[in-house]
Amino acid sequence: MPNITIELTNTEYKCLEYAALSPQEWAENALTERARVAGNEIVAALVAHCNANNIAIATGRDAQIAQAFELDVVKTATERQAEEAAALEAN
């Protein structure tokens, strides 16, 4: 399972302590909620693609997200950025 680690200054941490009961829990919630929203977007794109192309949809959310990447229905932000940069260079 991937592990994301960040460093904050003492001042940044104090600011988070002001804003949240637990900076750790707040950070975990922010990341998992953003991942959940992205997952919903990925699954919606997969369902639309599969329905339009008569493709069987994988069973289960994890499998559906993996299928969306396998079918190139979605790409990582890094891949999208590289494609955009290449398109700009071509013009």
N, CA, C and O atoms as a CHARMM CRD file, in Angstrom:
* protein
*
  364
    1    1 MET  N      0.84600  -1.17200   0.00000 PROA 1      0.00000
    2    1 MET  CA     0.00000   0.00000   0.00000 PROA 1      0.00000
    3    1 MET  C      0.89500   1.24000   0.00000 PROA 1      0.00000
    4    1 MET  O      1.81800   1.32900   0.81000 PROA 1      0.00000
    5    2 PRO  N      0.63800   2.19600  -0.89400 PROA 2      0.00000
    6    2 PRO  CA     1.46600   3.40900  -0.93000 PROA 2      0.00000
    7    2 PRO  C      1.37300   4.21000   0.36500 PROA 2      0.00000
    8    2 PRO  O      0.35500   4.20800   1.05700 PROA 2      0.00000
    9    3 ASN  N      2.46500   4.88800   0.66100 PROA 3      0.00000
   10    3 ASN  CA     2.53000   5.73200   1.85200 PROA 3      0.00000
   11    3 ASN  C      2.95600   7.12400   1.40400 PROA 3      0.00000
   12    3 ASN  O      3.98500   7.27000   0.74400 PROA 3      0.00000
   13    4 ILE  N      2.18400   8.14500   1.75000 PROA 4      0.00000
   14    4 ILE  CA     2.50800   9.52400   1.40200 PROA 4      0.00000
   15    4 ILE  C      3.00400  10.21500   2.66900 PROA 4      0.00000
   16    4 ILE  O      2.32900  10.20700   3.69800 PROA 4      0.00000
   17    5 THR  N      4.18800  10.81300   2.58200 PROA 5      0.00000
   18    5 THR  CA     4.78000  11.50700   3.71100 PROA 5      0.00000
   19    5 THR  C      5.07200  12.94100   3.29900 PROA 5      0.00000
   20    5 THR  O      5.60300  13.18000   2.21500 PROA 5      0.00000
   21    6 ILE  N      4.73000  13.89000   4.15100 PROA 6      0.00000
   22    6 ILE  CA     5.04000  15.28900   3.89000 PROA 6      0.00000
   23    6 ILE  C      5.70500  15.88600   5.11800 PROA 6      0.00000
   24    6 ILE  O      5.57500  15.36500   6.22600 PROA 6      0.00000
   25    7 GLU  N      6.41400  16.97500   4.91000 PROA 7      0.00000
   26    7 GLU  CA     7.01600  17.69700   6.02800 PROA 7      0.00000
   27    7 GLU  C      6.38900  19.08100   6.09600 PROA 7      0.00000
   28    7 GLU  O      6.18200  19.73800   5.07500 PROA 7      0.00000
   29    8 LEU  N      6.09500  19.50600   7.29900 PROA 8      0.00000
   30    8 LEU  CA     5.58000  20.84700   7.54500 PROA 8      0.00000
   31    8 LEU  C      6.57000  21.59600   8.42000 PROA 8      0.00000
   32    8 LEU  O      7.32100  20.99600   9.18900 PROA 8      0.00000
   33    9 THR  N      6.55700  22.89200   8.29400 PROA 9      0.00000
   34    9 THR  CA     7.33400  23.68400   9.24500 PROA 9      0.00000
   35    9 THR  C      6.59900  23.65400  10.58000 PROA 9      0.00000
   36    9 THR  O      5.42500  23.28700  10.63700 PROA 9      0.00000
   37   10 ASN  N      7.26900  24.02800  11.62500 PROA 10     0.00000
   38   10 ASN  CA     6.60900  24.10700  12.93000 PROA 10     0.00000
   39   10 ASN  C      5.43800  25.07700  12.87800 PROA 10     0.00000
   40   10 ASN  O      4.39200  24.83500  13.47900 PROA 10     0.00000
   41   11 THR  N      5.62200  26.16900  12.16000 PROA 11     0.00000
   42   11 THR  CA     4.55200  27.16100  12.04100 PROA 11     0.00000
   43   11 THR  C      3.35500  26.58800  11.30000 PROA 11     0.00000
   44   11 THR  O      2.21400  26.78500  11.71800 PROA 11     0.00000
   45   12 GLU  N      3.60200  25.88100  10.20600 PROA 12     0.00000
   46   12 GLU  CA     2.49800  25.26300   9.45600 PROA 12     0.00000
   47   12 GLU  C      1.73700  24.27200  10.33200 PROA 12     0.00000
   48   12 GLU  O      0.50800  24.21800  10.29500 PROA 12     0.00000
   49   13 TYR  N      2.47500  23.48700  11.12100 PROA 13     0.00000
   50   13 TYR  CA     1.82800  22.52100  12.00300 PROA 13     0.00000
   51   13 TYR  C      0.98400  23.22400  13.06000 PROA 13     0.00000
   52   13 TYR  O     -0.13700  22.80700  13.34800 PROA 13     0.00000
   53   14 LYS  N      1.52400  24.27900  13.62700 PROA 14     0.00000
   54   14 LYS  CA     0.75700  25.05000  14.62200 PROA 14     0.00000
   55   14 LYS  C     -0.52200  25.59200  13.99600 PROA 14     0.00000
   56   14 LYS  O     -1.57500  25.58900  14.63300 PROA 14     0.00000
   57   15 CYS  N     -0.43700  26.05200  12.76700 PROA 15     0.00000
   58   15 CYS  CA    -1.62500  26.55500  12.06900 PROA 15     0.00000
   59   15 CYS  C     -2.65800  25.44700  11.88600 PROA 15     0.00000
   60   15 CYS  O     -3.85500  25.68400  12.04900 PROA 15     0.00000
   61   16 LEU  N     -2.21000  24.25100  11.55100 PROA 16     0.00000
   62   16 LEU  CA    -3.14900  23.13100  11.43400 PROA 16     0.00000
   63   16 LEU  C     -3.73600  22.74300  12.78500 PROA 16     0.00000
   64   16 LEU  O     -4.90400  22.36600  12.87400 PROA 16     0.00000
   65   17 GLU  N     -2.93300  22.83600  13.82300 PROA 17     0.00000
   66   17 GLU  CA    -3.47100  22.56100  15.16200 PROA 17     0.00000
   67   17 GLU  C     -4.57500  23.55300  15.51000 PROA 17     0.00000
   68   17 GLU  O     -5.52900  23.20400  16.20500 PROA 17     0.00000
   69   18 TYR  N     -4.45100  24.76800  15.03800 PROA 18     0.00000
   70   18 TYR  CA    -5.50000  25.77400  15.23300 PROA 18     0.00000
   71   18 TYR  C     -6.75400  25.38700  14.45600 PROA 18     0.00000
   72   18 TYR  O     -7.87000  25.56000  14.94700 PROA 18     0.00000
   73   19 ALA  N     -6.57400  24.86600  13.24700 PROA 19     0.00000
   74   19 ALA  CA    -7.69600  24.60000  12.33900 PROA 19     0.00000
   75   19 ALA  C     -8.37100  23.25000  12.57400 PROA 19     0.00000
   76   19 ALA  O     -9.54100  23.08100  12.23000 PROA 19     0.00000
   77   20 ALA  N     -7.66300  22.30100  13.14700 PROA 20     0.00000
   78   20 ALA  CA    -8.20300  20.94500  13.25900 PROA 20     0.00000
   79   20 ALA  C     -7.84800  20.33400  14.60600 PROA 20     0.00000
   80   20 ALA  O     -6.80400  20.64100  15.18200 PROA 20     0.00000
   81   21 LEU  N     -8.72200  19.46800  15.10400 PROA 21     0.00000
   82   21 LEU  CA    -8.43200  18.76600  16.35400 PROA 21     0.00000
   83   21 LEU  C     -7.19700  17.89500  16.21300 PROA 21     0.00000
   84   21 LEU  O     -6.38400  17.79700  17.13300 PROA 21     0.00000
   85   22 SER  N     -7.06100  17.26000  15.05000 PROA 22     0.00000
   86   22 SER  CA    -5.90600  16.40300  14.79100 PROA 22     0.00000
   87   22 SER  C     -5.40900  16.68100  13.37200 PROA 22     0.00000
   88   22 SER  O     -6.07800  16.31400  12.40600 PROA 22     0.00000
   89   23 PRO  N     -4.25200  17.32300  13.23200 PROA 23     0.00000
   90   23 PRO  CA    -3.72400  17.55400  11.89400 PROA 23     0.00000
   91   23 PRO  C     -3.54900  16.25900  11.09000 PROA 23     0.00000
   92   23 PRO  O     -3.77500  16.24900   9.88000 PROA 23     0.00000
   93   24 GLN  N     -3.15500  15.18800  11.74100 PROA 24     0.00000
   94   24 GLN  CA    -2.98400  13.90500  11.06000 PROA 24     0.00000
   95   24 GLN  C     -4.31800  13.40500  10.50100 PROA 24     0.00000
   96   24 GLN  O     -4.40400  13.02500   9.33400 PROA 24     0.00000
   97   25 GLU  N     -5.34600  13.40800  11.33400 PROA 25     0.00000
   98   25 GLU  CA    -6.66000  12.95400  10.87600 PROA 25     0.00000
   99   25 GLU  C     -7.20400  13.85900   9.78000 PROA 25     0.00000
  100   25 GLU  O     -7.82700  13.37700   8.83300 PROA 25     0.00000
  101   26 TRP  N     -6.97900  15.16100   9.89500 PROA 26     0.00000
  102   26 TRP  CA    -7.43800  16.09900   8.87800 PROA 26     0.00000
  103   26 TRP  C     -6.76300  15.78500   7.54600 PROA 26     0.00000
  104   26 TRP  O     -7.42800  15.73500   6.51000 PROA 26     0.00000
  105   27 ALA  N     -5.44900  15.57500   7.56700 PROA 27     0.00000
  106   27 ALA  CA    -4.70800  15.27100   6.33800 PROA 27     0.00000
  107   27 ALA  C     -5.17500  13.95600   5.72600 PROA 27     0.00000
  108   27 ALA  O     -5.37400  13.87200   4.51500 PROA 27     0.00000
  109   28 GLU  N     -5.35100  12.93600   6.55100 PROA 28     0.00000
  110   28 GLU  CA    -5.83200  11.64800   6.05100 PROA 28     0.00000
  111   28 GLU  C     -7.21100  11.78600   5.43400 PROA 28     0.00000
  112   28 GLU  O     -7.48000  11.21300   4.37800 PROA 28     0.00000
  113   29 ASN  N     -8.09100  12.54400   6.08700 PROA 29     0.00000
  114   29 ASN  CA    -9.43500  12.74500   5.56400 PROA 29     0.00000
  115   29 ASN  C     -9.40100  13.49300   4.23800 PROA 29     0.00000
  116   29 ASN  O    -10.12900  13.13700   3.31100 PROA 29     0.00000
  117   30 ALA  N     -8.56400  14.52600   4.13400 PROA 30     0.00000
  118   30 ALA  CA    -8.47300  15.30100   2.89600 PROA 30     0.00000
  119   30 ALA  C     -8.04000  14.41800   1.73600 PROA 30     0.00000
  120   30 ALA  O     -8.60300  14.50500   0.64400 PROA 30     0.00000
  121   31 LEU  N     -7.04900  13.57300   1.96200 PROA 31     0.00000
  122   31 LEU  CA    -6.55700  12.70300   0.89900 PROA 31     0.00000
  123   31 LEU  C     -7.55700  11.61800   0.53100 PROA 31     0.00000
  124   31 LEU  O     -7.80300  11.37400  -0.65000 PROA 31     0.00000
  125   32 THR  N     -8.13300  10.96700   1.52800 PROA 32     0.00000
  126   32 THR  CA    -9.07100   9.88500   1.20900 PROA 32     0.00000
  127   32 THR  C    -10.34500  10.42500   0.56100 PROA 32     0.00000
  128   32 THR  O    -10.92500   9.76100  -0.29800 PROA 32     0.00000
  129   33 GLU  N    -10.78400  11.60800   0.95700 PROA 33     0.00000
  130   33 GLU  CA   -11.97800  12.19100   0.34500 PROA 33     0.00000
  131   33 GLU  C    -11.69900  12.57800  -1.10500 PROA 33     0.00000
  132   33 GLU  O    -12.54800  12.36300  -1.97000 PROA 33     0.00000
  133   34 ARG  N    -10.52900  13.14300  -1.38300 PROA 34     0.00000
  134   34 ARG  CA   -10.19500  13.50800  -2.76900 PROA 34     0.00000
  135   34 ARG  C    -10.07400  12.25500  -3.61600 PROA 34     0.00000
  136   34 ARG  O    -10.50000  12.24800  -4.77100 PROA 34     0.00000
  137   35 ALA  N     -9.50300  11.20200  -3.06500 PROA 35     0.00000
  138   35 ALA  CA    -9.39300   9.93100  -3.78500 PROA 35     0.00000
  139   35 ALA  C    -10.77900   9.35300  -4.05800 PROA 35     0.00000
  140   35 ALA  O    -11.01800   8.80400  -5.13400 PROA 35     0.00000
  141   36 ARG  N    -11.69700   9.47100  -3.09200 PROA 36     0.00000
  142   36 ARG  CA   -13.06400   8.96400  -3.28500 PROA 36     0.00000
  143   36 ARG  C    -13.74900   9.70000  -4.42300 PROA 36     0.00000
  144   36 ARG  O    -14.38800   9.07900  -5.27200 PROA 36     0.00000
  145   37 VAL  N    -13.61900  11.01900  -4.44700 PROA 37     0.00000
  146   37 VAL  CA   -14.24200  11.81800  -5.50600 PROA 37     0.00000
  147   37 VAL  C    -13.65000  11.45000  -6.86100 PROA 37     0.00000
  148   37 VAL  O    -14.38500  11.28500  -7.83400 PROA 37     0.00000
  149   38 ALA  N    -12.32200  11.32000  -6.93300 PROA 38     0.00000
  150   38 ALA  CA   -11.68100  10.92700  -8.18800 PROA 38     0.00000
  151   38 ALA  C    -12.15100   9.54100  -8.61200 PROA 38     0.00000
  152   38 ALA  O    -12.37600   9.29700  -9.79800 PROA 38     0.00000
  153   39 GLY  N    -12.29800   8.63800  -7.65800 PROA 39     0.00000
  154   39 GLY  CA   -12.79400   7.29500  -7.96800 PROA 39     0.00000
  155   39 GLY  C    -14.18700   7.32700  -8.57100 PROA 39     0.00000
  156   39 GLY  O    -14.47700   6.59800  -9.52000 PROA 39     0.00000
  157   40 ASN  N    -15.05000   8.17100  -8.02100 PROA 40     0.00000
  158   40 ASN  CA   -16.40200   8.31200  -8.57700 PROA 40     0.00000
  159   40 ASN  C    -16.35200   8.81100 -10.01800 PROA 40     0.00000
  160   40 ASN  O    -17.10500   8.34000 -10.87000 PROA 40     0.00000
  161   41 GLU  N    -15.45800   9.77100 -10.28700 PROA 41     0.00000
  162   41 GLU  CA   -15.31100  10.30400 -11.64400 PROA 41     0.00000
  163   41 GLU  C    -14.80200   9.22800 -12.59800 PROA 41     0.00000
  164   41 GLU  O    -15.27400   9.12500 -13.73000 PROA 41     0.00000
  165   42 ILE  N    -13.84000   8.42600 -12.14000 PROA 42     0.00000
  166   42 ILE  CA   -13.27600   7.35800 -12.95800 PROA 42     0.00000
  167   42 ILE  C    -14.33400   6.31400 -13.27700 PROA 42     0.00000
  168   42 ILE  O    -14.46800   5.90000 -14.42900 PROA 42     0.00000
  169   43 VAL  N    -15.08800   5.88500 -12.27000 PROA 43     0.00000
  170   43 VAL  CA   -16.12400   4.87500 -12.48300 PROA 43     0.00000
  171   43 VAL  C    -17.20000   5.40500 -13.43700 PROA 43     0.00000
  172   43 VAL  O    -17.67100   4.66700 -14.30300 PROA 43     0.00000
  173   44 ALA  N    -17.58700   6.65500 -13.29000 PROA 44     0.00000
  174   44 ALA  CA   -18.58600   7.23800 -14.19000 PROA 44     0.00000
  175   44 ALA  C    -18.07800   7.25500 -15.62300 PROA 44     0.00000
  176   44 ALA  O    -18.83000   6.94900 -16.54800 PROA 44     0.00000
  177   45 ALA  N    -16.81000   7.61000 -15.82000 PROA 45     0.00000
  178   45 ALA  CA   -16.23900   7.61600 -17.17400 PROA 45     0.00000
  179   45 ALA  C    -16.18200   6.20700 -17.74100 PROA 45     0.00000
  180   45 ALA  O    -16.44200   6.00100 -18.92700 PROA 45     0.00000
  181   46 LEU  N    -15.84100   5.23300 -16.89700 PROA 46     0.00000
  182   46 LEU  CA   -15.78900   3.84200 -17.34700 PROA 46     0.00000
  183   46 LEU  C    -17.16900   3.35000 -17.74800 PROA 46     0.00000
  184   46 LEU  O    -17.31700   2.73700 -18.80400 PROA 46     0.00000
  185   47 VAL  N    -18.17000   3.60100 -16.93700 PROA 47     0.00000
  186   47 VAL  CA   -19.53400   3.15000 -17.23300 PROA 47     0.00000
  187   47 VAL  C    -20.00600   3.74400 -18.56000 PROA 47     0.00000
  188   47 VAL  O    -20.57600   3.03500 -19.39000 PROA 47     0.00000
  189   48 ALA  N    -19.77300   5.03000 -18.75900 PROA 48     0.00000
  190   48 ALA  CA   -20.17600   5.67200 -20.00700 PROA 48     0.00000
  191   48 ALA  C    -19.45300   5.04100 -21.19400 PROA 48     0.00000
  192   48 ALA  O    -20.06800   4.76900 -22.22500 PROA 48     0.00000
  193   49 HSD  N    -18.15100   4.81000 -21.05100 PROA 49     0.00000
  194   49 HSD  CA   -17.36300   4.20900 -22.13200 PROA 49     0.00000
  195   49 HSD  C    -17.82900   2.78700 -22.43300 PROA 49     0.00000
  196   49 HSD  O    -18.03100   2.42900 -23.59300 PROA 49     0.00000
  197   50 CYS  N    -17.99600   1.99200 -21.40500 PROA 50     0.00000
  198   50 CYS  CA   -18.40700   0.59800 -21.59700 PROA 50     0.00000
  199   50 CYS  C    -19.80400   0.50800 -22.19700 PROA 50     0.00000
  200   50 CYS  O    -20.04600  -0.31500 -23.07900 PROA 50     0.00000
  201   51 ASN  N    -20.72400   1.34300 -21.73100 PROA 51     0.00000
  202   51 ASN  CA   -22.07100   1.33200 -22.29400 PROA 51     0.00000
  203   51 ASN  C    -22.06500   1.74600 -23.75900 PROA 51     0.00000
  204   51 ASN  O    -22.78200   1.15900 -24.57000 PROA 51     0.00000
  205   52 ALA  N    -21.27300   2.73900 -24.10500 PROA 52     0.00000
  206   52 ALA  CA   -21.20600   3.22500 -25.48400 PROA 52     0.00000
  207   52 ALA  C    -20.53900   2.22300 -26.41500 PROA 52     0.00000
  208   52 ALA  O    -20.79100   2.23500 -27.62000 PROA 52     0.00000
  209   53 ASN  N    -19.69200   1.35700 -25.87000 PROA 53     0.00000
  210   53 ASN  CA   -18.93100   0.41800 -26.69300 PROA 53     0.00000
  211   53 ASN  C    -19.28000  -1.04600 -26.43600 PROA 53     0.00000
  212   53 ASN  O    -18.54700  -1.93800 -26.86300 PROA 53     0.00000
  213   54 ASN  N    -20.38900  -1.30400 -25.74700 PROA 54     0.00000
  214   54 ASN  CA   -20.83400  -2.66900 -25.43900 PROA 54     0.00000
  215   54 ASN  C    -19.72600  -3.52100 -24.82200 PROA 54     0.00000
  216   54 ASN  O    -19.48500  -4.65100 -25.24800 PROA 54     0.00000
  217   55 ILE  N    -19.06500  -2.97000 -23.82400 PROA 55     0.00000
  218   55 ILE  CA   -17.99900  -3.67000 -23.11100 PROA 55     0.00000
  219   55 ILE  C    -18.51100  -4.03400 -21.72400 PROA 55     0.00000
  220   55 ILE  O    -19.12700  -3.21000 -21.04900 PROA 55     0.00000
  221   56 ALA  N    -18.25600  -5.26500 -21.30200 PROA 56     0.00000
  222   56 ALA  CA   -18.65100  -5.68700 -19.96000 PROA 56     0.00000
  223   56 ALA  C    -17.84600  -4.91000 -18.92300 PROA 56     0.00000
  224   56 ALA  O    -16.63100  -4.75500 -19.04800 PROA 56     0.00000
  225   57 ILE  N    -18.53100  -4.43300 -17.91500 PROA 57     0.00000
  226   57 ILE  CA   -17.88800  -3.66700 -16.84300 PROA 57     0.00000
  227   57 ILE  C    -17.41300  -4.63200 -15.76600 PROA 57     0.00000
  228   57 ILE  O    -18.13400  -5.54500 -15.36500 PROA 57     0.00000
  229   58 ALA  N    -16.20500  -4.41500 -15.31300 PROA 58     0.00000
  230   58 ALA  CA   -15.65000  -5.25200 -14.24800 PROA 58     0.00000
  231   58 ALA  C    -16.51900  -5.15600 -12.99400 PROA 58     0.00000
  232   58 ALA  O    -17.24200  -4.18100 -12.79300 PROA 58     0.00000
  233   59 THR  N    -16.42900  -6.18500 -12.16300 PROA 59     0.00000
  234   59 THR  CA   -17.20900  -6.22400 -10.93100 PROA 59     0.00000
  235   59 THR  C    -16.38600  -5.69100  -9.76600 PROA 59     0.00000
  236   59 THR  O    -15.26400  -6.13700  -9.52500 PROA 59     0.00000
  237   60 GLY  N    -16.95800  -4.73100  -9.05100 PROA 60     0.00000
  238   60 GLY  CA   -16.29900  -4.16300  -7.87800 PROA 60     0.00000
  239   60 GLY  C    -15.55800  -2.88000  -8.22200 PROA 60     0.00000
  240   60 GLY  O    -14.98500  -2.74900  -9.30300 PROA 60     0.00000
  241   61 ARG  N    -15.57700  -1.94900  -7.30000 PROA 61     0.00000
  242   61 ARG  CA   -14.99700  -0.62000  -7.52700 PROA 61     0.00000
  243   61 ARG  C    -13.50900  -0.68200  -7.87000 PROA 61     0.00000
  244   61 ARG  O    -13.08200  -0.03800  -8.82800 PROA 61     0.00000
  245   62 ASP  N    -12.71500  -1.43000  -7.12400 PROA 62     0.00000
  246   62 ASP  CA   -11.28200  -1.51800  -7.40800 PROA 62     0.00000
  247   62 ASP  C    -11.03800  -2.05100  -8.81300 PROA 62     0.00000
  248   62 ASP  O    -10.19200  -1.53200  -9.54200 PROA 62     0.00000
  249   63 ALA  N    -11.78100  -3.08800  -9.18900 PROA 63     0.00000
  250   63 ALA  CA   -11.62900  -3.67100 -10.52200 PROA 63     0.00000
  251   63 ALA  C    -12.08300  -2.70100 -11.60000 PROA 63     0.00000
  252   63 ALA  O    -11.49100  -2.66200 -12.67900 PROA 63     0.00000
  253   64 GLN  N    -13.11000  -1.92500 -11.33600 PROA 64     0.00000
  254   64 GLN  CA   -13.59000  -0.94900 -12.30700 PROA 64     0.00000
  255   64 GLN  C    -12.57500   0.16300 -12.51400 PROA 64     0.00000
  256   64 GLN  O    -12.35500   0.59800 -13.64400 PROA 64     0.00000
  257   65 ILE  N    -11.96400   0.62100 -11.45000 PROA 65     0.00000
  258   65 ILE  CA   -10.94700   1.66700 -11.57300 PROA 65     0.00000
  259   65 ILE  C     -9.74800   1.12500 -12.34700 PROA 65     0.00000
  260   65 ILE  O     -9.21400   1.81300 -13.21600 PROA 65     0.00000
  261   66 ALA  N     -9.32600  -0.07900 -12.04800 PROA 66     0.00000
  262   66 ALA  CA    -8.22600  -0.69600 -12.79900 PROA 66     0.00000
  263   66 ALA  C     -8.60500  -0.84500 -14.27300 PROA 66     0.00000
  264   66 ALA  O     -7.77800  -0.58100 -15.14600 PROA 66     0.00000
  265   67 GLN  N     -9.84100  -1.26300 -14.56600 PROA 67     0.00000
  266   67 GLN  CA   -10.29900  -1.42800 -15.94100 PROA 67     0.00000
  267   67 GLN  C    -10.28400  -0.09300 -16.68700 PROA 67     0.00000
  268   67 GLN  O     -9.92100  -0.04300 -17.86200 PROA 67     0.00000
  269   68 ALA  N    -10.66700   0.96000 -16.02600 PROA 68     0.00000
  270   68 ALA  CA   -10.66700   2.28300 -16.66600 PROA 68     0.00000
  271   68 ALA  C     -9.26100   2.66100 -17.12100 PROA 68     0.00000
  272   68 ALA  O     -9.09700   3.22600 -18.20200 PROA 68     0.00000
  273   69 PHE  N     -8.25900   2.36400 -16.32600 PROA 69     0.00000
  274   69 PHE  CA    -6.87700   2.64300 -16.72900 PROA 69     0.00000
  275   69 PHE  C     -6.42000   1.68100 -17.82100 PROA 69     0.00000
  276   69 PHE  O     -5.73900   2.09000 -18.76100 PROA 69     0.00000
  277   70 GLU  N     -6.78900   0.41100 -17.70300 PROA 70     0.00000
  278   70 GLU  CA    -6.39300  -0.58100 -18.71100 PROA 70     0.00000
  279   70 GLU  C     -6.95800  -0.25300 -20.08600 PROA 70     0.00000
  280   70 GLU  O     -6.28800  -0.45800 -21.09800 PROA 70     0.00000
  281   71 LEU  N     -8.17900   0.25200 -20.12700 PROA 71     0.00000
  282   71 LEU  CA    -8.82800   0.59900 -21.39700 PROA 71     0.00000
  283   71 LEU  C     -8.47200   2.00300 -21.87900 PROA 71     0.00000
  284   71 LEU  O     -8.98300   2.45200 -22.90500 PROA 71     0.00000
  285   72 ASP  N     -7.60400   2.69500 -21.15000 PROA 72     0.00000
  286   72 ASP  CA    -7.23100   4.08100 -21.45500 PROA 72     0.00000
  287   72 ASP  C     -8.42900   5.01900 -21.47500 PROA 72     0.00000
  288   72 ASP  O     -8.44600   6.00700 -22.20900 PROA 72     0.00000
  289   73 VAL  N     -9.42900   4.70000 -20.66100 PROA 73     0.00000
  290   73 VAL  CA   -10.57100   5.60200 -20.49300 PROA 73     0.00000
  291   73 VAL  C    -10.11200   6.81600 -19.70500 PROA 73     0.00000
  292   73 VAL  O    -10.56400   7.93300 -19.95800 PROA 73     0.00000
  293   74 VAL  N     -9.22800   6.60300 -18.76400 PROA 74     0.00000
  294   74 VAL  CA    -8.64100   7.67700 -17.95800 PROA 74     0.00000
  295   74 VAL  C     -7.12300   7.51400 -17.95600 PROA 74     0.00000
  296   74 VAL  O     -6.59700   6.43100 -18.21500 PROA 74     0.00000
  297   75 LYS  N     -6.44200   8.60000 -17.66100 PROA 75     0.00000
  298   75 LYS  CA    -4.98600   8.59500 -17.56200 PROA 75     0.00000
  299   75 LYS  C     -4.60200   9.33500 -16.28800 PROA 75     0.00000
  300   75 LYS  O     -5.39300  10.09700 -15.73200 PROA 75     0.00000
  301   76 THR  N     -3.38700   9.10000 -15.84200 PROA 76     0.00000
  302   76 THR  CA    -2.90900   9.82500 -14.66500 PROA 76     0.00000
  303   76 THR  C     -2.71400  11.29100 -15.03300 PROA 76     0.00000
  304   76 THR  O     -2.60400  11.63400 -16.21000 PROA 76     0.00000
  305   77 ALA  N     -2.67300  12.14400 -14.02900 PROA 77     0.00000
  306   77 ALA  CA    -2.43400  13.57100 -14.26500 PROA 77     0.00000
  307   77 ALA  C     -1.07900  13.78000 -14.92800 PROA 77     0.00000
  308   77 ALA  O     -0.93500  14.67100 -15.76500 PROA 77     0.00000
  309   78 THR  N     -0.09200  12.97800 -14.57000 PROA 78     0.00000
  310   78 THR  CA     1.23300  13.08200 -15.17800 PROA 78     0.00000
  311   78 THR  C      1.16400  12.77000 -16.66600 PROA 78     0.00000
  312   78 THR  O      1.76300  13.47500 -17.47800 PROA 78     0.00000
  313   79 GLU  N      0.43500  11.71600 -17.02800 PROA 79     0.00000
  314   79 GLU  CA     0.27800  11.35900 -18.44000 PROA 79     0.00000
  315   79 GLU  C     -0.44900  12.45900 -19.21100 PROA 79     0.00000
  316   79 GLU  O     -0.04900  12.82100 -20.31700 PROA 79     0.00000
  317   80 ARG  N     -1.51800  12.98600 -18.62000 PROA 80     0.00000
  318   80 ARG  CA    -2.27400  14.05900 -19.28600 PROA 80     0.00000
  319   80 ARG  C     -1.40900  15.29000 -19.48600 PROA 80     0.00000
  320   80 ARG  O     -1.46100  15.91400 -20.54600 PROA 80     0.00000
  321   81 GLN  N     -0.61400  15.65000 -18.48400 PROA 81     0.00000
  322   81 GLN  CA     0.25000  16.82100 -18.58900 PROA 81     0.00000
  323   81 GLN  C      1.31000  16.62000 -19.67200 PROA 81     0.00000
  324   81 GLN  O      1.59500  17.55000 -20.42500 PROA 81     0.00000
  325   82 ALA  N      1.88800  15.44500 -19.76500 PROA 82     0.00000
  326   82 ALA  CA     2.89500  15.15700 -20.78100 PROA 82     0.00000
  327   82 ALA  C      2.27500  15.25100 -22.17400 PROA 82     0.00000
  328   82 ALA  O      2.89300  15.79100 -23.09200 PROA 82     0.00000
  329   83 GLU  N      1.06300  14.73100 -22.33600 PROA 83     0.00000
  330   83 GLU  CA     0.38600  14.81000 -23.63400 PROA 83     0.00000
  331   83 GLU  C      0.09300  16.25900 -24.01400 PROA 83     0.00000
  332   83 GLU  O      0.24600  16.64300 -25.17400 PROA 83     0.00000
  333   84 GLU  N     -0.32400  17.05100 -23.04800 PROA 84     0.00000
  334   84 GLU  CA    -0.61300  18.47000 -23.31500 PROA 84     0.00000
  335   84 GLU  C      0.66300  19.21000 -23.69300 PROA 84     0.00000
  336   84 GLU  O      0.64700  20.04300 -24.59900 PROA 84     0.00000
  337   85 ALA  N      1.75800  18.92000 -23.01500 PROA 85     0.00000
  338   85 ALA  CA     3.03300  19.57400 -23.33300 PROA 85     0.00000
  339   85 ALA  C      3.50000  19.17100 -24.72500 PROA 85     0.00000
  340   85 ALA  O      3.99300  20.01100 -25.47700 PROA 85     0.00000
  341   86 ALA  N      3.35000  17.89700 -25.07900 PROA 86     0.00000
  342   86 ALA  CA     3.74600  17.43800 -26.40700 PROA 86     0.00000
  343   86 ALA  C      2.88000  18.09200 -27.48800 PROA 86     0.00000
  344   86 ALA  O      3.37900  18.45400 -28.55400 PROA 86     0.00000
  345   87 ALA  N      1.60000  18.23900 -27.21200 PROA 87     0.00000
  346   87 ALA  CA     0.70800  18.88400 -28.18800 PROA 87     0.00000
  347   87 ALA  C      1.08900  20.34100 -28.37400 PROA 87     0.00000
  348   87 ALA  O      1.05400  20.84300 -29.49800 PROA 87     0.00000
  349   88 LEU  N      1.45000  21.03100 -27.30700 PROA 88     0.00000
  350   88 LEU  CA     1.86200  22.43300 -27.40400 PROA 88     0.00000
  351   88 LEU  C      3.15700  22.56700 -28.19200 PROA 88     0.00000
  352   88 LEU  O      3.31200  23.49600 -28.98300 PROA 88     0.00000
  353   89 GLU  N      4.08300  21.64200 -27.97800 PROA 89     0.00000
  354   89 GLU  CA     5.35100  21.67000 -28.70700 PROA 89     0.00000
  355   89 GLU  C      5.14900  21.38500 -30.19000 PROA 89     0.00000
  356   89 GLU  O      5.88400  21.90800 -31.02800 PROA 89     0.00000
  357   90 ALA  N      4.16900  20.56700 -30.51700 PROA 90     0.00000
  358   90 ALA  CA     3.89000  20.21700 -31.91900 PROA 90     0.00000
  359   90 ALA  C      3.28000  21.39500 -32.66700 PROA 90     0.00000
  360   90 ALA  O      3.38500  21.46800 -33.89200 PROA 90     0.00000
  361   91 ASN  N      2.65900  22.29700 -31.96700 PROA 91     0.00000
  362   91 ASN  CA     2.01500  23.44800 -32.62100 PROA 91     0.00000
  363   91 ASN  C      2.94100  24.57300 -32.71800 PROA 91     0.00000
  364   91 ASN  O      2.57800  25.62800 -33.23800 PROA 91     0.00000
